[in-house]
Amino acid sequence: MPSLSRRAVLALGAGVLGTAVPAGCSGPAPRGELRLAAGPEGGPYEAFGRRLAAEIHAAYGGLAVEVIGTAASVQNLLLLGGREAELGLTLADSAADAVAGRFSFDRPVAVSAIARLYLNQLHLVVPAGSPVGSAEQLLGRAVSLGAAGSGTSVVAERVLAAAGVDAGGARRLGLPESVAALRSGALEAFFWSGGVPTRAITELAADLPIRLVPLGGLAPALRQTYGPVYESVSIPAGAYGQREPTTTLGTPSYLVCRAELAAATVRAVTEVLFRRRERLQVPDAPGSRLDERYAIGTGTVPLHPGAQAYYRSVHG
């Protein structure tokens, strides 16, 4: 976890010295309506988004937050770019693509980061008796990459490309549908990017012995092609009943916003995110991991001036 030195805090502050100081303790409380693009109903992004929305309204009665159900990362960023949402949850790789206007985005999207949240770990799930031991062995098999428009499908496609596997015939199912299809035998494998343990996979493992396929060896190739948003991490032994840890790819989640959103509003949202962090915990998106020192590491996605002002106030 990167540390936030005094020099780093002052550097953050330098980016907002030329702007008006956001309303906080001394200014009027922000008011208005916000739309938060979250994720599929019942998923970790949606649960986290609803808790955050409730806490924002509890802290600032004049701010009402509507949570929008989506396929997650890519769709959320497109909604922000289309001015159909003000806040969104996304994987770091999709956010970096949006800012650069590449891959899933035909032009740059004007988004800023509020915070880096928690680390998602890529799961490649197969039945325990499956012969699949690597991504290369998915060739010709029935596999789901994740829901269309999700961050999971983005990284799954990249994994298959790095492994030399054509993803053209793959299915695009959300997590509940993928779990049901693997259980019925309609799928031989599925990808999922989320926290560990992910409840739906824990429940699957209780009914059907499963195995996680290691993917961590692909991290260098993905970093070379797509930048430092991917890292090699380990899913611990026992997370889903497996005897040994499994190396895989880790990608952070970000809370982002439209770049033009008022600094006072963004500062208020950032403050709620950290001051009420213990109330934001959900099974697959642990809010308890929120830490200001970790939160500022958003790579090529710039921190919003309102978020910078909050971090400066805490560490200045």
C-alpha positions as a Markdown table, in Angstrom:
| # | Residue | x | y | z |
|---|---|---|---|---|
| 1 | Met | 0.0 | 0.0 | 0.0 |
| 2 | Pro | 1.5 | 3.3 | -1.0 |
| 3 | Ser | 2.2 | 5.8 | 1.9 |
| 4 | Leu | 1.1 | 9.4 | 1.7 |
| 5 | Ser | 4.0 | 11.5 | 2.6 |
| 6 | Arg | 3.7 | 15.2 | 3.6 |
| 7 | Arg | 5.4 | 16.1 | 0.3 |
| 8 | Ala | 2.7 | 14.1 | -1.6 |
| 9 | Val | 0.0 | 15.8 | 0.4 |
| 10 | Leu | 1.4 | 19.2 | -0.5 |
| 11 | Ala | 1.6 | 18.2 | -4.1 |
| 12 | Leu | -2.0 | 17.2 | -4.1 |
| 13 | Gly | -2.9 | 20.6 | -2.6 |
| 14 | Ala | -0.9 | 22.4 | -5.3 |
| 15 | Gly | -3.4 | 21.1 | -7.9 |
| 16 | Val | -6.3 | 22.9 | -6.1 |
| 17 | Leu | -4.7 | 26.2 | -4.9 |
| 18 | Gly | -5.9 | 28.0 | -8.0 |
| 19 | Thr | -9.5 | 27.0 | -7.5 |
| 20 | Ala | -12.2 | 28.1 | -5.1 |
| 21 | Val | -12.0 | 26.2 | -1.7 |
| 22 | Pro | -14.8 | 23.6 | -1.7 |
| 23 | Ala | -17.6 | 24.0 | 0.8 |
| 24 | Gly | -17.0 | 21.8 | 3.8 |
| 25 | Cys | -17.0 | 22.7 | 7.5 |
| 26 | Ser | -17.0 | 26.4 | 6.8 |
| 27 | Gly | -19.2 | 26.8 | 3.7 |
| 28 | Pro | -22.8 | 25.9 | 2.8 |
| 29 | Ala | -23.6 | 22.2 | 2.6 |
| 30 | Pro | -23.9 | 20.9 | -0.9 |
| 31 | Arg | -27.3 | 20.2 | -2.3 |
| 32 | Gly | -28.8 | 18.6 | -5.3 |
| 33 | Glu | -29.5 | 15.2 | -6.9 |
| 34 | Leu | -26.8 | 12.7 | -7.9 |
| 35 | Arg | -27.0 | 9.5 | -9.9 |
| 36 | Leu | -24.6 | 6.7 | -9.0 |
| 37 | Ala | -23.9 | 4.1 | -11.6 |
| 38 | Ala | -23.2 | 0.9 | -9.6 |
| 39 | Gly | -23.6 | -2.6 | -10.9 |
| 40 | Pro | -25.9 | -5.6 | -11.3 |
| 41 | Glu | -28.7 | -6.0 | -8.8 |
| 42 | Gly | -27.6 | -8.0 | -5.8 |
| 43 | Gly | -23.9 | -7.6 | -6.7 |
| 44 | Pro | -21.1 | -6.0 | -4.6 |
| 45 | Tyr | -21.1 | -2.7 | -6.6 |
| 46 | Glu | -24.8 | -2.3 | -6.2 |
| 47 | Ala | -24.7 | -3.1 | -2.4 |
| 48 | Phe | -21.8 | -0.8 | -1.9 |
| 49 | Gly | -23.4 | 1.9 | -3.9 |
| 50 | Arg | -26.7 | 1.7 | -2.0 |
| 51 | Arg | -24.9 | 2.0 | 1.4 |
| 52 | Leu | -22.8 | 4.9 | 0.2 |
| 53 | Ala | -25.9 | 6.6 | -1.2 |
| 54 | Ala | -27.6 | 6.2 | 2.2 |
| 55 | Glu | -24.6 | 7.5 | 4.1 |
| 56 | Ile | -24.3 | 10.6 | 1.8 |
| 57 | His | -27.9 | 11.5 | 2.3 |
| 58 | Ala | -27.6 | 10.9 | 6.1 |
| 59 | Ala | -24.6 | 13.2 | 6.3 |
| 60 | Tyr | -25.9 | 15.8 | 3.8 |
| 61 | Gly | -29.7 | 15.9 | 3.8 |
| 62 | Gly | -29.7 | 18.2 | 0.8 |
| 63 | Leu | -27.9 | 15.6 | -1.4 |
| 64 | Ala | -30.1 | 12.9 | -2.8 |
| 65 | Val | -28.4 | 9.9 | -4.5 |
| 66 | Glu | -30.1 | 7.6 | -6.9 |
| 67 | Val | -28.4 | 4.3 | -7.4 |
| 68 | Ile | -28.6 | 3.0 | -11.0 |
| 69 | Gly | -28.3 | -0.8 | -11.7 |
| 70 | Thr | -25.9 | -1.5 | -14.6 |
| 71 | Ala | -23.6 | -4.2 | -16.0 |
| 72 | Ala | -20.8 | -2.3 | -14.1 |
| 73 | Ser | -17.5 | -0.7 | -15.2 |
| 74 | Val | -17.7 | 0.0 | -18.9 |
| 75 | Gln | -21.4 | 0.9 | -18.9 |
| 76 | Asn | -20.9 | 3.1 | -15.8 |
| 77 | Leu | -18.2 | 5.1 | -17.5 |
| 78 | Leu | -20.3 | 5.5 | -20.7 |
| 79 | Leu | -23.2 | 6.8 | -18.5 |
| 80 | Leu | -20.8 | 9.3 | -17.0 |
| 81 | Gly | -19.6 | 10.4 | -20.4 |
| 82 | Gly | -23.2 | 10.7 | -21.6 |
| 83 | Arg | -24.1 | 12.9 | -18.6 |
| 84 | Glu | -26.6 | 10.2 | -17.4 |
| 85 | Ala | -24.8 | 9.7 | -14.1 |
| 86 | Glu | -22.6 | 11.9 | -11.8 |
| 87 | Leu | -20.8 | 9.1 | -9.8 |
| 88 | Gly | -19.8 | 5.6 | -10.8 |
| 89 | Leu | -17.9 | 2.5 | -9.7 |
| 90 | Thr | -15.4 | 0.9 | -12.1 |
| 91 | Leu | -12.4 | -1.3 | -12.4 |
| 92 | Ala | -9.1 | 0.6 | -12.8 |
| 93 | Asp | -8.3 | -0.8 | -16.3 |
| 94 | Ser | -11.7 | 0.3 | -17.7 |
| 95 | Ala | -11.2 | 3.8 | -16.1 |
| 96 | Ala | -7.8 | 4.2 | -17.6 |
| 97 | Asp | -9.2 | 3.2 | -21.0 |
| 98 | Ala | -12.0 | 5.7 | -20.7 |
| 99 | Val | -9.6 | 8.6 | -19.8 |
| 100 | Ala | -7.4 | 7.7 | -22.8 |
| 101 | Gly | -10.4 | 7.1 | -25.2 |
| 102 | Arg | -9.3 | 3.6 | -26.3 |
| 103 | Phe | -10.6 | 0.1 | -26.6 |
| 104 | Ser | -14.2 | 0.2 | -25.4 |
| 105 | Phe | -14.3 | 4.0 | -25.7 |
| 106 | Asp | -14.2 | 5.7 | -29.0 |
| 107 | Arg | -13.3 | 9.1 | -27.4 |
| 108 | Pro | -11.9 | 10.2 | -24.1 |
| 109 | Val | -14.4 | 10.4 | -21.2 |
| 110 | Ala | -14.1 | 13.4 | -18.9 |
| 111 | Val | -14.0 | 11.5 | -15.6 |
| 112 | Ser | -12.0 | 12.1 | -12.4 |
| 113 | Ala | -11.2 | 9.7 | -9.6 |
| 114 | Ile | -12.6 | 10.2 | -6.0 |
| 115 | Ala | -10.8 | 7.2 | -4.5 |
| 116 | Arg | -9.2 | 3.9 | -5.1 |
| 117 | Leu | -11.3 | 1.5 | -3.1 |
| 118 | Tyr | -10.4 | -2.1 | -2.8 |
| 119 | Leu | -8.6 | -4.8 | -4.8 |
| 120 | Asn | -10.5 | -7.1 | -7.1 |
| 121 | Gln | -9.1 | -10.5 | -7.9 |
| 122 | Leu | -9.8 | -12.3 | -11.1 |
| 123 | His | -11.3 | -15.7 | -10.7 |
| 124 | Leu | -11.3 | -18.4 | -13.4 |
| 125 | Val | -13.6 | -21.0 | -12.0 |
| 126 | Val | -13.8 | -24.6 | -13.2 |
| 127 | Pro | -15.3 | -27.8 | -11.7 |
| 128 | Ala | -12.7 | -29.6 | -9.5 |
| 129 | Gly | -12.4 | -32.4 | -12.0 |
| 130 | Ser | -11.8 | -30.2 | -15.0 |
| 131 | Pro | -8.7 | -30.9 | -17.1 |
| 132 | Val | -8.3 | -27.1 | -17.6 |
| 133 | Gly | -5.1 | -26.0 | -15.8 |
| 134 | Ser | -4.3 | -22.7 | -17.6 |
| 135 | Ala | -6.0 | -20.1 | -19.7 |
| 136 | Glu | -4.5 | -21.6 | -22.8 |
| 137 | Gln | -6.5 | -24.8 | -22.2 |
| 138 | Leu | -9.8 | -22.9 | -22.6 |
| 139 | Leu | -9.5 | -23.1 | -26.4 |
| 140 | Gly | -12.7 | -24.7 | -27.8 |
| 141 | Arg | -14.4 | -24.8 | -24.4 |
| 142 | Ala | -17.7 | -23.3 | -23.2 |
| 143 | Val | -16.6 | -20.3 | -21.1 |
| 144 | Ser | -18.3 | -17.1 | -19.9 |
| 145 | Leu | -16.3 | -13.9 | -19.9 |
| 146 | Gly | -18.7 | -12.0 | -17.6 |
| 147 | Ala | -21.6 | -9.7 | -18.4 |
| 148 | Ala | -21.4 | -7.5 | -21.5 |
| 149 | Gly | -20.3 | -4.0 | -20.5 |
| 150 | Ser | -18.6 | -5.3 | -17.3 |
| 151 | Gly | -15.0 | -4.8 | -16.2 |
| 152 | Thr | -14.8 | -8.6 | -15.8 |
| 153 | Ser | -15.4 | -9.1 | -19.5 |
| 154 | Val | -12.7 | -6.6 | -20.4 |
| 155 | Val | -9.9 | -8.3 | -18.4 |
| 156 | Ala | -11.2 | -11.8 | -19.4 |
| 157 | Glu | -10.8 | -10.9 | -23.0 |
| 158 | Arg | -7.3 | -9.6 | -22.4 |
| 159 | Val | -6.4 | -12.8 | -20.5 |
| 160 | Leu | -7.5 | -14.9 | -23.4 |
| 161 | Ala | -5.7 | -12.8 | -26.0 |
| 162 | Ala | -2.5 | -13.0 | -23.9 |
| 163 | Ala | -3.0 | -16.8 | -23.8 |
| 164 | Gly | -3.6 | -17.0 | -27.6 |
| 165 | Val | -7.2 | -18.1 | -27.2 |
| 166 | Asp | -9.9 | -16.7 | -29.6 |
| 167 | Ala | -12.7 | -15.3 | -27.4 |
| 168 | Gly | -15.1 | -15.1 | -30.3 |
| 169 | Gly | -17.3 | -18.0 | -29.2 |
| 170 | Ala | -17.3 | -17.1 | -25.5 |
| 171 | Arg | -20.6 | -16.3 | -23.7 |
| 172 | Arg | -21.2 | -13.1 | -21.8 |
| 173 | Leu | -23.1 | -14.0 | -18.6 |
| 174 | Gly | -23.3 | -12.2 | -15.3 |
| 175 | Leu | -22.1 | -13.9 | -12.1 |
| 176 | Pro | -25.5 | -15.5 | -11.1 |
| 177 | Glu | -26.0 | -16.8 | -14.7 |
| 178 | Ser | -22.4 | -18.1 | -14.9 |
| 179 | Val | -22.8 | -19.9 | -11.6 |
| 180 | Ala | -26.0 | -21.5 | -12.7 |
| 181 | Ala | -24.6 | -22.6 | -16.0 |
| 182 | Leu | -21.5 | -24.1 | -14.5 |
| 183 | Arg | -23.6 | -26.0 | -12.0 |
| 184 | Ser | -25.9 | -27.4 | -14.8 |
| 185 | Gly | -22.9 | -28.3 | -17.0 |
| 186 | Ala | -23.8 | -25.7 | -19.7 |
| 187 | Leu | -20.4 | -24.0 | -19.0 |
| 188 | Glu | -17.0 | -25.4 | -18.5 |
| 189 | Ala | -15.5 | -22.3 | -16.9 |
| 190 | Phe | -16.3 | -18.7 | -16.1 |
| 191 | Phe | -14.4 | -15.5 | -15.2 |
| 192 | Trp | -15.3 | -13.2 | -12.3 |
| 193 | Ser | -13.5 | -10.2 | -10.9 |
| 194 | Gly | -14.4 | -9.3 | -7.3 |
| 195 | Gly | -13.4 | -9.5 | -3.7 |
| 196 | Val | -12.3 | -12.6 | -1.9 |
| 197 | Pro | -14.3 | -14.5 | -0.9 |
| 198 | Thr | -17.2 | -13.8 | -3.3 |
| 199 | Arg | -20.4 | -15.1 | -1.8 |
| 200 | Ala | -21.9 | -16.5 | -4.9 |
| 201 | Ile | -18.7 | -18.6 | -5.6 |
| 202 | Thr | -18.6 | -19.7 | -1.9 |
| 203 | Glu | -22.2 | -20.9 | -2.3 |
| 204 | Leu | -21.3 | -22.7 | -5.5 |
| 205 | Ala | -18.4 | -24.5 | -3.9 |
| 206 | Ala | -20.6 | -25.8 | -1.2 |
| 207 | Asp | -22.7 | -27.6 | -3.8 |
| 208 | Leu | -20.1 | -28.4 | -6.5 |
| 209 | Pro | -16.4 | -28.8 | -5.8 |
| 210 | Ile | -14.6 | -26.2 | -7.8 |
| 211 | Arg | -11.0 | -25.2 | -8.6 |
| 212 | Leu | -9.4 | -21.9 | -9.5 |
| 213 | Val | -7.1 | -21.7 | -12.5 |
| 214 | Pro | -3.9 | -19.8 | -11.9 |
| 215 | Leu | -3.5 | -16.6 | -14.0 |
| 216 | Gly | -0.8 | -14.6 | -12.2 |
| 217 | Gly | 1.8 | -15.6 | -14.8 |
| 218 | Leu | 0.0 | -13.4 | -17.4 |
| 219 | Ala | 0.5 | -10.2 | -15.3 |
| 220 | Pro | 3.7 | -9.1 | -17.0 |
| 221 | Ala | 2.3 | -9.5 | -20.5 |
| 222 | Leu | -0.9 | -7.5 | -19.6 |
| 223 | Arg | 1.1 | -4.8 | -17.8 |
| 224 | Gln | 3.3 | -4.4 | -20.9 |
| 225 | Thr | 0.3 | -4.0 | -23.2 |
| 226 | Tyr | -2.2 | -2.1 | -21.0 |
| 227 | Gly | -0.1 | -0.4 | -18.3 |
| 228 | Pro | 0.4 | -0.9 | -14.5 |
| 229 | Val | -3.3 | -1.5 | -13.6 |
| 230 | Tyr | -2.7 | -5.3 | -13.3 |
| 231 | Glu | -0.7 | -7.0 | -10.6 |
| 232 | Ser | 0.0 | -10.6 | -9.6 |
| 233 | Val | -1.8 | -11.4 | -6.4 |
| 234 | Ser | -2.8 | -14.6 | -4.6 |
| 235 | Ile | -6.2 | -15.9 | -3.6 |
| 236 | Pro | -5.5 | -17.6 | -0.2 |
| 237 | Ala | -5.8 | -21.3 | 0.4 |
| 238 | Gly | -9.2 | -22.2 | 1.8 |
| 239 | Ala | -11.1 | -19.2 | 0.3 |
| 240 | Tyr | -13.3 | -21.6 | -1.6 |
| 241 | Gly | -12.1 | -24.9 | -0.1 |
| 242 | Gln | -8.9 | -25.2 | -2.2 |
| 243 | Arg | -5.9 | -26.6 | -0.5 |
| 244 | Glu | -3.3 | -24.2 | -1.9 |
| 245 | Pro | -3.2 | -20.5 | -2.8 |
| 246 | Thr | -3.9 | -19.5 | -6.4 |
| 247 | Thr | -2.0 | -16.8 | -8.2 |
| 248 | Thr | -4.1 | -14.5 | -10.3 |
| 249 | Leu | -4.5 | -10.9 | -11.5 |
| 250 | Gly | -5.5 | -8.1 | -9.2 |
| 251 | Thr | -7.2 | -4.8 | -10.3 |
| 252 | Pro | -8.4 | -2.0 | -8.1 |
| 253 | Ser | -11.9 | -0.6 | -8.0 |
| 254 | Tyr | -12.3 | 3.2 | -8.2 |
| 255 | Leu | -15.1 | 5.5 | -7.2 |
| 256 | Val | -15.2 | 8.1 | -10.1 |
| 257 | Cys | -17.2 | 11.1 | -11.1 |
| 258 | Arg | -17.8 | 13.4 | -13.9 |
| 259 | Ala | -14.9 | 15.8 | -14.1 |
| 260 | Glu | -17.1 | 18.9 | -14.1 |
| 261 | Leu | -18.9 | 17.9 | -10.9 |
| 262 | Ala | -18.7 | 20.7 | -8.3 |
| 263 | Ala | -15.7 | 20.5 | -6.0 |
| 264 | Ala | -17.9 | 21.1 | -2.9 |
| 265 | Thr | -20.0 | 18.1 | -3.8 |
| 266 | Val | -17.0 | 15.8 | -4.5 |
| 267 | Arg | -15.3 | 16.8 | -1.2 |
| 268 | Ala | -18.5 | 16.0 | 0.7 |
| 269 | Val | -18.8 | 12.6 | -1.0 |
| 270 | Thr | -15.1 | 11.9 | -0.3 |
| 271 | Glu | -15.5 | 12.9 | 3.4 |
| 272 | Val | -18.5 | 10.6 | 3.8 |
| 273 | Leu | -16.6 | 7.7 | 2.1 |
| 274 | Phe | -13.9 | 7.8 | 4.8 |
| 275 | Arg | -15.7 | 9.1 | 7.9 |
| 276 | Arg | -18.4 | 6.5 | 7.5 |
| 277 | Arg | -16.2 | 3.7 | 6.1 |
| 278 | Glu | -17.2 | 1.2 | 8.8 |
| 279 | Arg | -20.8 | 1.4 | 7.6 |
| 280 | Leu | -20.0 | 0.7 | 4.0 |
| 281 | Gln | -18.8 | -2.9 | 4.4 |
| 282 | Val | -20.4 | -5.5 | 2.2 |
| 283 | Pro | -19.4 | -9.1 | 1.8 |
| 284 | Asp | -17.7 | -8.8 | -1.6 |
| 285 | Ala | -16.6 | -5.2 | -1.5 |
| 286 | Pro | -15.0 | -4.6 | 2.0 |
| 287 | Gly | -15.4 | -1.0 | 2.9 |
| 288 | Ser | -13.2 | -1.6 | 5.9 |
| 289 | Arg | -10.2 | -1.6 | 3.6 |
| 290 | Leu | -10.7 | 2.1 | 2.7 |
| 291 | Asp | -7.6 | 4.1 | 3.6 |
| 292 | Glu | -6.7 | 7.6 | 2.5 |
| 293 | Arg | -3.1 | 6.6 | 1.8 |
| 294 | Tyr | -4.3 | 3.8 | -0.6 |
| 295 | Ala | -7.1 | 5.9 | -2.1 |
| 296 | Ile | -5.0 | 8.4 | -3.9 |
| 297 | Gly | -3.2 | 5.8 | -6.1 |
| 298 | Thr | -5.5 | 6.2 | -9.1 |
| 299 | Gly | -2.8 | 6.0 | -11.8 |
| 300 | Thr | -3.6 | 7.8 | -15.0 |
| 301 | Val | -7.1 | 8.8 | -13.8 |
| 302 | Pro | -6.7 | 12.2 | -12.2 |
| 303 | Leu | -8.1 | 12.9 | -8.7 |
| 304 | His | -10.9 | 15.4 | -8.7 |
| 305 | Pro | -9.9 | 18.7 | -7.1 |
| 306 | Gly | -12.7 | 18.2 | -4.5 |
| 307 | Ala | -11.2 | 14.8 | -3.5 |
| 308 | Gln | -7.7 | 16.4 | -3.4 |
| 309 | Ala | -9.0 | 19.0 | -1.0 |
| 310 | Tyr | -10.3 | 16.4 | 1.3 |
| 311 | Tyr | -7.1 | 14.4 | 1.3 |
| 312 | Arg | -5.1 | 17.6 | 1.9 |
| 313 | Ser | -7.4 | 18.5 | 4.9 |
| 314 | Val | -6.7 | 15.1 | 6.5 |
| 315 | His | -3.0 | 14.9 | 5.9 |
| 316 | Gly | -2.0 | 18.6 | 5.7 |
